[in-house]
């Protein structure tokens, strides 16, 4: 398996993605594949799309336009990509091409672009497509906050299989980078909470030592004896506050695979994708690094 895939659209987040991919690849002792998909499907499908009125004399013009797009994309990618990076510029559907290339790599880096939180999740469909497939960890980085170093890695944990995958991948990355790993768990026991600690018996929820019992149960479930912060609060805001207080370089979160968007990613992961400014590593439950 190759190293890190940096999938870029050559827009505002391109440099952040490439810089972040280089940092991760250096930590893993691997290389970077810089990929841009030339989305010229409309041009290539013109003869079929307009077959009733298609003029064969137009075909060279459409072919030239497609070739010009590819030349421009290659020139820009060559200028921005890290030295020694493998360049890929396939033609086709961006989501499908990136998903196929992701299977050859250990980790994918994408930009969390957009002027509004909704755009960050909805942009282009590539992020959604990869996260639905549940096969490779996806690092989402903001254009104005690339991953500059890997010295302190955080991971959100509970007692789920997705959490165990996130802990495993975050631990692998931290060890490879010589970084510190710290786990976070939020206890929220309100009536509308998303994070009631179901790994504890109901009678334990009113006990004074709830935090300690939760920590012990999680350590046993995850077979984890490293730093673990157990705090009270709602998952999204609480995790972001803890991440800032801890000075994290990135936060890893687990996601459920092979299910619907909301069930698979979960309410908390979608909320983090909306709100997180620091690099966010989304780890499908079946993924390894």
C-alpha positions in Angstrom: 0.0 0.0 0.0 1.3 3.5 -0.9 1.5 6.4 1.5 -0.7 9.5 1.6 -3.2 10.6 -1.1 -3.7 14.4 -1.3 -6.8 14.9 -3.4 -7.2 18.5 -4.5 -9.5 20.6 -6.7 -6.8 23.2 -7.3 -9.0 25.7 -5.4 -8.4 27.7 -2.2 -7.6 24.6 0.0 -5.1 23.0 -2.3 -1.9 24.3 -0.6 -3.2 23.3 2.8 -4.0 19.8 1.7 -0.6 19.3 0.0 1.3 20.7 3.0 -0.7 18.6 5.4 -0.2 15.4 3.4 3.5 16.1 3.3 3.6 16.3 7.2 1.7 13.0 7.5 3.8 11.3 4.9 7.0 12.4 6.6 5.7 10.9 9.9 4.8 7.6 8.3 8.0 7.4 6.3 6.1 7.3 3.1 5.4 9.4 0.0 2.7 11.7 -1.2 0.5 11.2 -4.2 -1.0 14.5 -5.4 -4.1 14.0 -7.4 -6.5 16.2 -9.3 -9.3 14.8 -11.3 -9.9 16.6 -14.6 -13.7 16.8 -14.5 -14.4 17.1 -18.2 -17.2 14.6 -18.3 -19.5 17.1 -19.9 -17.1 17.7 -22.8 -16.5 14.0 -23.3 -20.1 13.1 -23.3 -21.2 15.9 -25.7 -21.5 13.6 -28.8 -23.9 11.3 -26.8 -25.7 14.1 -25.0 -26.4 16.1 -28.2 -26.6 13.2 -30.6 -29.7 14.6 -32.4 -27.9 17.9 -33.3 -24.3 16.9 -32.9 -21.9 18.1 -35.6 -18.8 15.9 -36.0 -16.8 19.0 -37.0 -17.1 20.2 -33.4 -15.3 17.1 -31.9 -11.8 18.5 -32.3 -12.9 21.7 -30.4 -14.2 19.6 -27.5 -11.1 17.4 -27.5 -8.8 20.5 -27.5 -10.8 22.0 -24.6 -10.3 18.8 -22.6 -6.6 18.6 -23.4 -6.2 22.3 -22.4 -7.8 21.7 -19.1 -5.5 18.8 -18.4 -2.4 20.9 -19.4 -3.4 23.7 -17.1 -4.1 21.4 -14.2 -0.8 19.6 -14.6 1.1 22.9 -14.7 -0.5 24.1 -11.5 -0.2 20.8 -9.7 3.5 20.6 -10.7 4.0 24.0 -9.2 2.3 23.3 -5.9 3.0 19.6 -5.2 5.8 18.6 -2.7 9.1 17.7 -4.2 9.2 14.0 -5.2 5.4 13.6 -5.1 3.7 11.3 -7.6 1.3 13.3 -9.7 -2.0 11.9 -11.0 -4.4 13.7 -13.3 -7.1 11.2 -14.4 -10.2 12.3 -16.3 -13.6 11.4 -14.9 -15.8 11.8 -11.9 -13.9 13.2 -8.9 -15.6 11.2 -6.2 -15.2 7.9 -8.0 -11.6 8.5 -9.1 -10.5 9.6 -5.7 -12.3 6.7 -4.0 -10.6 4.3 -6.3 -7.2 5.8 -5.7 -7.9 5.9 -1.9 -7.9 2.1 -1.9 -4.2 2.1 -2.8 -3.2 4.5 0.0 -3.1 4.4 3.8 -4.8 7.8 4.3 -6.5 10.5 2.3 -6.3 14.3 2.8 -9.1 16.6 1.7 -9.9 20.3 2.1 -12.7 21.4 4.3 -13.6 24.3 2.1 -16.5 26.7 2.0 -17.6 30.0 3.5 -20.4 28.3 5.5 -20.3 25.1 7.6 -22.8 23.5 5.2 -20.5 24.0 2.2 -17.7 22.3 4.1 -19.6 19.0 4.2 -21.5 19.4 0.9 -18.7 20.5 -1.4 -18.3 18.3 -4.4 -19.5 15.2 -2.8 -15.9 13.7 -2.5 -15.8 13.9 1.3 -19.2 12.4 1.7 -18.4 9.7 -0.8 -15.2 8.6 0.9 -16.7 8.8 4.3 -19.6 6.6 3.3 -17.4 3.9 1.8 -15.8 3.2 5.2 -12.4 2.0 3.9 -9.7 4.7 4.5 -9.1 7.3 7.1 -9.8 10.8 5.8 -8.0 13.9 7.1 -10.0 17.1 6.6 -8.1 20.3 6.9 -9.2 24.0 6.7 -7.5 26.1 4.0 -6.3 28.5 6.7 -5.2 25.9 9.2 -3.1 23.1 7.6 -1.5 20.4 9.7 1.8 21.9 10.5 3.2 19.2 12.8 2.2 16.0 14.6 3.3 16.5 18.2 0.0 16.0 20.1 -2.8 13.8 18.7 -6.2 13.6 20.3 -8.9 10.9 19.8 -12.5 10.9 20.9 -13.5 7.6 22.4 -16.5 5.7 23.7 -17.2 2.0 23.8 -18.0 1.5 20.1 -16.1 -0.4 17.4 -15.7 2.9 15.5 -14.0 4.4 18.5 -11.7 1.5 18.8 -10.7 2.0 15.2 -10.1 5.7 15.8 -7.9 4.9 18.8 -5.9 2.3 16.8 -5.3 4.6 13.9 -4.5 7.7 16.1 -2.1 5.5 18.1 -0.3 4.3 15.0 0.1 7.8 13.7 1.2 9.2 17.1 3.8 6.4 17.5 5.1 6.9 13.9 5.5 10.6 14.5 6.9 10.3 18.0 3.9 12.3 19.2 1.8 12.3 22.4 -1.6 10.6 22.3 -4.5 11.7 24.6 -8.0 10.3 24.5 -11.1 12.3 25.4 -14.5 11.1 26.5 -17.5 13.3 27.2 -20.3 12.2 29.6 -23.6 13.8 28.9 -26.6 12.4 30.8 -29.3 15.0 29.9 -32.7 13.8 28.6 -31.7 14.7 25.0 -28.1 13.7 25.2 -26.4 11.9 22.3 -23.8 10.4 24.5 -25.4 8.6 27.5 -22.8 6.1 28.8 -24.7 3.0 27.9 -21.6 0.9 28.8 -22.6 1.5 32.5 -25.6 0.1 34.3 -28.5 2.6 34.7 -28.1 2.8 38.4 -24.5 4.1 38.0 -25.7 7.3 36.3 -26.6 8.8 39.6 -23.5 7.7 41.5 -21.0 10.3 42.7 -18.1 8.5 41.2 -19.6 8.3 37.7 -16.6 9.8 36.0 -14.2 7.3 37.6 -16.5 4.4 36.8 -16.8 5.6 33.2 -13.1 5.8 32.9 -12.5 2.3 34.2 -15.2 0.9 31.9 -13.7 2.6 28.9 -10.2 1.5 29.6 -11.4 -2.1 29.9 -13.5 -1.9 26.7 -10.7 -0.3 24.7 -7.8 -2.1 26.4 -6.2 1.3 26.8 -3.9 2.5 29.6 -2.7 5.8 28.1 -3.8 9.4 29.0 -7.6 9.6 29.1 -9.6 12.7 29.9 -13.2 12.1 31.1 -15.3 15.2 31.4 -18.9 16.3 31.5 -20.4 18.1 28.5 -22.0 17.7 25.1 -19.9 15.9 22.5 -19.3 18.5 19.8 -18.7 21.6 21.8 -17.0 19.7 24.6 -14.6 18.0 22.3 -13.6 21.2 20.5 -13.1 23.0 23.8 -10.9 20.1 25.1 -9.0 20.0 21.9 -8.2 23.7 22.2 -7.2 23.4 25.8 -4.9 20.5 25.1 -3.3 22.2 22.1 -4.0 19.3 19.8 -2.5 19.2 16.3 -5.3 17.0 15.1 -8.4 15.2 16.5 -9.3 11.7 15.4 -12.9 10.5 15.5 -14.5 7.1 14.6 -17.3 6.6 12.2 -19.7 3.8 11.6 -19.3 2.2 8.1 -21.8 0.7 5.6 -24.8 2.7 6.7 -26.7 5.9 6.1 -25.0 9.3 6.3 -26.4 10.2 9.7 -26.1 6.8 11.2 -22.7 6.1 9.8 -21.0 9.3 10.7 -23.2 10.0 13.7 -24.5 13.3 14.9 -21.4 14.2 16.7 -19.0 13.6 13.8 -21.2 15.6 11.4 -21.2 18.4 13.9 -17.5 18.3 14.2 -17.1 18.5 10.4 -19.3 21.6 10.5 -17.5 23.3 13.3 -13.9 22.1 13.7 -11.2 24.4 12.6 -8.3 22.0 13.6 -7.5 19.1 11.3 -10.1 16.3 11.8 -9.2 12.7 11.1 -12.4 10.6 10.4 -11.6 6.9 10.9 -14.1 4.3 9.6 -14.5 1.4 11.9 -12.8 -1.1 9.6 -9.8 1.1 8.8 -6.2 0.5 9.6 -3.2 2.8 9.1 
